């Protein structure tokens, strides 16, 4: 049986998909969705890359701020 990696972060899931990883499942939860990927060393390397990428964090933060601004004004 294959081991799975899961996340509830759409940002991380999108990053992993952009890196070539395909989701293998999803599960709706009360406040969103859990997305599953096959757990591999390459996937963990990509997750580490995502977590260390300061420019990406700035972009995601700015994107959220802009969405909030547009939705509240």
BELTANOR-V887153 format. One record per pair of residues at least 24 apart in sequence whose ideal C-beta (glycine too) atoms are under 10 Angstrom apart, sorted by the first residue. I is the first residue (numbers start at 1). J is the second residue. If there is no record, write none. Layout:
i=[I | I]
j=[J | J]
This chain:
i=[2 | 2 | 2 | 3 | 3 | 3 | 4 | 4 | 4 | 4 | 4 | 5 | 5 | 5 | 5 | 5 | 5 | 5 | 5 | 5 | 6 | 6 | 6 | 6 | 6 | 7 | 7 | 7 | 7 | 7 | 7 | 7 | 8 | 8 | 8 | 8 | 9 | 9 | 9 | 9 | 10 | 11 | 11 | 11 | 11 | 11 | 11 | 11 | 12 | 12 | 12 | 12 | 12 | 12 | 13 | 14 | 14 | 15 | 15 | 15 | 15 | 15 | 15 | 15 | 16 | 16 | 16 | 16 | 16 | 18 | 19 | 19 | 19 | 19 | 19 | 19 | 20 | 21 | 21]
j=[38 | 39 | 40 | 38 | 39 | 40 | 34 | 36 | 37 | 38 | 39 | 35 | 36 | 37 | 38 | 39 | 40 | 43 | 44 | 47 | 34 | 35 | 36 | 37 | 39 | 33 | 34 | 35 | 36 | 37 | 47 | 50 | 32 | 33 | 34 | 35 | 34 | 35 | 50 | 60 | 35 | 50 | 56 | 57 | 59 | 60 | 63 | 64 | 37 | 46 | 47 | 50 | 51 | 60 | 37 | 50 | 60 | 46 | 47 | 49 | 50 | 53 | 56 | 60 | 43 | 46 | 47 | 49 | 50 | 46 | 43 | 45 | 46 | 47 | 49 | 50 | 46 | 46 | 47]
